[in-house]
Amino acid sequence: MPRRTHTKSRNGCLECKRRHIKCDEKHPICSNCRSSERSCEYADRFIRATRSQSSKSSTPSPAGPVQDEYPLGRLADPISSDNPPVNMLHAELFFNLTECALHALSDGANVWIGSADVMRIVIVTPYLMNAVLAMSALHLSIVRPEDREQYKRHAAQLQTHALGIYNQMRLNVNKETCVPLFLFSCILGIHTLCDVLIHREDGSFEEFLDRFIHSFRLQLGIRVVISGPTWHMLRESILKSPLQNGEIMFEWNTELGPDCARLLELIEAAKLGDTITSTYRHAVQALQVSINASTRSSVNNVDGVTGWSIIVNPEYVEHLTLRRPEALVILAHYAVLLHWHRHLWLFGDGGQFMIESISSYLGPDWEEWLAWPNRALREPNPRHTNI
């Protein structure tokens, strides 16, 4: 018998798409989400909201028109008990974002993340709004351990919505989109890194490493957003000042401190071959740049900590994927940087976990290579001193 033709609908809700189940497309809440008490949103609603608001724009900005209407609060259907006029969860997350989550990260170097200019872009960009609210939910899952699972679920749903909307819009990079795309890449990378470091569950170190490498690849993806002509567009946008500060902060200098220099000596003495040695040398130099950046200005310099995964060469990540011991040793040295910033909710005890896990994974034969990371766990944070 000939197979019955089937037309796949693309109009299902984002939650059903994420779960790979058939959606009955009921509005405002589909049957699947109603029965499982999940958050139900439709991507087309956000896209229509953005397009309709764009036509009513009055004040231009580098990221496109600025609207007064808040996308997540737009009501496409009559008010009912299933579609309340105010989404209290979103209101809570937005308040927490502006009052707590961003301020816990920001100092003079990166306070621009929560600046008025950036927030004007966030509230008119649905995929970006979902991403920052997901970050806020992740923050609450950490600072409110009694409600951890609830906020973890909200963070995952909002991030899924953000990616769903972003993927459907298929945006080209131009003067209007470069800023929100750059912000989205940064937030997605930081969110994923934080989730890996903090919500480790009870899996094996191998599983943790796989998740960490995935977050690493997302961070490397920021290079795609800021490469070539896009970088010039960003430098002429509202991000001009912080990007210039970042260039100064991450000034490349091949002069190594004693601990990174000792690590490079061990790598070169191991006779790994020119190609591998060159890859590791670059990774160690990039780590020194990040150490300098993170200790130069403030104890809350998140950019300095996360910057290494952006400036390190992709070849190093491939060696990390292969579990090459020298690559793991370099990662343990990077974990020192995370450990120094353990007071930030983004990192917690993730650095200590990585150092201890790598030491156990490699065993006593690598004790000399891991001397500094293990010593750093016992010593106070030098923060403003050169190492």
Protein Blocks (a to p, Z undefined) as FASTA:
>chain_A
ZZddddddfkbcfklmmnopacehiafbdfklmmnopacddfklmmmmmmmmmmmgfbdc
fkbccdfbdfklpcfbdcdfklcfbdfklmmmmmmmmmmmmmmmpcfklmmmmgmklmmm
mmmmmklmmmmmmmmmmmmmmmmmmlmmmmmmmmmmmmmmmmmmmmmnopacdfklmmmm
mmmmmmmmmmmmmmmmmmnojadfklmmmmmmmmmmmmmmmmmmmgcjllmmmmmmmklm
mmmmmmmmmpccfbdcfklmmmmmmmmmnonojklmmmmmmmmmmmmmmmmmmmmmomkl
mklmmmmmmmpcfklmmmmmnopaklmmmmmmmmmmmmmmmmpmklmmmlmmmmmmmmmm
nommlmmmmmmmmmmmmpccfklacZZ
